[in-house]
């Protein structure tokens, strides 16, 4: 303890007593040194200066609290140099002005750099502490105030720059490097300087320029040329920005061009006579359309304008197509036209409109609109398929078949009345299957598969049933001939197709009287079939069959005739009679008169197929006509096909009848939908029931509100629903 | 059993259900109640049928009932409070006039269940007669309505249509103002309105009004002797 006390006493630290004597002129002297250095720097004479010495001096001045003196000195010295410079620049004439400005700016920048290095300590401590502008920024500000904002320079600079840009726009070459430096200088001086002294006037001048130019162009160019020019201008401006403007200006200047060149002339361009959008669509000008799309893409409402025009044009032409009575004569041609039209627009959208979804939707909606404006579209589309599957696809590769079928499916998707299509499709398919031979099984099945994926199992189950029937019938026939083949001799042979009621579009029709040769055979088949399938009922659909018969004509000609069952019945009668009147034929066969007339017409009135003679000769069949075998019949073919059951456009009454059947079929579907909805909701108001039902049935057909209403009333009557006691618009479900 | 007794019984049966009918959703027990009510009504109808051999006279009894119930239209007063009373009476008219309650079994496609129900409907001619009787002075378009139905309706009038006609007569003006095409009206009413629009321009609305009031007076005059 003691020891340490003693030690403590022996250390005494004395303060440093030397007085620092400051030269009262120190500040002035040092500043003069520095000022001289700055002058030298501006005079590009800096090589003899010692950076270390200058830095130390500046450092000491700041350290000895002469920072302010140093700072104000710097300001006044630099200002005086800049004033000199600006006078020089002002005196420069013509083209030299920019050059001078540029070189002086470079000098100033270089000087500023050095000065900042020398005064680095001041920047860090004094400037920071007293919240002054740092040296570099100070230099820029002084340049701005003493050079750029000088009256003789400010407006002159602006004008010259704008003039040069104008020159470049009119195709002359300008010194882009110089421009880049000048513009860079302006943006270095701060965004506000760039904007006020360059960008704003530049945009205004550009607006004026393009407004005038676009007006000139639009008067003398067609739409395609105009767009080409507009596109070029736009690219030029983008290039200009990348060459010598501030990147931020790109959006602004392109906006100006877009507005002046495109937005202001949008309607005029689109509707330009002989060369507008519609003409481009007509002529499939993909390049022009692409340009149209790309340019209009840039302006507000541009794309919607194009879309509207495309939609209304496609609608209009579509309406013309579907209402053209000429086109309606040939269903296949009609559908082919629709497909071609769709292809055309699809191609345009893919090639020119960037596969834009909104364009595709617009196109689809306009197709949906006009296809459904023709109530026969479902029938015609089915006929088209029929035609293609019958003959068109022969020799066509499998992939191409798929392409055609896919296109058909696309059309199908547009249909509102899918149930009507189904009805016709079933009819036509039945005819294809029953007429046998040239059905392409793969294509048929492929289409049914497509329908199934599109509309579900219910839609196609019956169609598939038809195929199954065909297969089973084949087996049944084989079985029949295996069993009875031996005792049938060489009489006529019978091919029976057993059609399940309900799956096929059979109509309850009176069976005609078959020739005696056939009746026994038919009876044999009947007993064979019922023997293996007890409890079933067979009825002959003689209106749907076909027959191949051998005929020997008076001239010794032998032919094999392919005819319908009805025609066969008629022809067989002539085995035992020379001449038969219409009445006799009708009596003997009991074929319905309309069908009889039709089949006689095709055997007696068609050239090259007139196996019968008719008296008197005329186009139509009369009740009193007399028929006999045409002994002079000749044909270069051995096999003659007469009035085969090719699906044809329906006649007016047939159409009407189909329509009625469709309406009848819809009733239970609508009722089922109402009940389904009401069962789930228990209570629902009238309007919601209607909308829900329409929504639910949409995939099949468009339900008619008044029909829905009738169904609701019928359901009320049958106690499925009742009206609410207090609100008559409200329905309640009665379990 | 006279018409007053039948009406009394009818009111008893229906008032039970009407008490519940007010608020939208109907629990299961109440729908059972409705079924009970239907049974009771059919029972009543059978009773009526067995007591009365002819149906036509009963329609002639209706004015009597109307006057007893004090439901005739008077010029001096148009009661608002009687609307409920009148609705019940109006529905009752359908009840006693309707076609012989044929039971029929029908199959409704979607559910394949067998349902048993009454075929409650009214032959057109009888319906028109009944309308002329009970709605006179209450329905400004009564004459037009009846002649329209006479010409255009081939099927019987269902109970729902019958009831909705009363609602229609209450909310529609002579110039068809107050008719809402979205208003869940029966198709027959829709067709009637369409027919009226077609036949007359809206300028004729005033004429309508006049002819209407004429017919009202007439109708009342006709019914007076029956009292």
Boltz contact constraints between the chains, C-beta under 6 A:
constraints:
  - contact:
      token1: [A, 668]
      token2: [B, 109]
      max_distance: 6.0
  - contact:
      token1: [A, 672]
      token2: [B, 110]
      max_distance: 6.0
  - contact:
      token1: [A, 675]
      token2: [B, 110]
      max_distance: 6.0
  - contact:
      token1: [A, 683]
      token2: [B, 24]
      max_distance: 6.0
  - contact:
      token1: [A, 683]
      token2: [B, 25]
      max_distance: 6.0
  - contact:
      token1: [A, 686]
      token2: [B, 184]
      max_distance: 6.0
  - contact:
      token1: [A, 687]
      token2: [B, 182]
      max_distance: 6.0
  - contact:
      token1: [A, 709]
      token2: [B, 187]
      max_distance: 6.0
  - contact:
      token1: [A, 710]
      token2: [B, 187]
      max_distance: 6.0
  - contact:
      token1: [A, 713]
      token2: [B, 186]
      max_distance: 6.0
  - contact:
      token1: [A, 716]
      token2: [B, 160]
      max_distance: 6.0
  - contact:
      token1: [A, 717]
      token2: [B, 158]
      max_distance: 6.0
  - contact:
      token1: [A, 718]
      token2: [B, 117]
      max_distance: 6.0
  - contact:
      token1: [A, 719]
      token2: [B, 117]
      max_distance: 6.0
  - contact:
      token1: [A, 725]
      token2: [B, 21]
      max_distance: 6.0
  - contact:
      token1: [A, 725]
      token2: [B, 22]
      max_distance: 6.0
  - contact:
      token1: [A, 726]
      token2: [B, 22]
      max_distance: 6.0
  - contact:
      token1: [A, 728]
      token2: [B, 167]
      max_distance: 6.0
  - contact:
      token1: [A, 729]
      token2: [B, 184]
      max_distance: 6.0
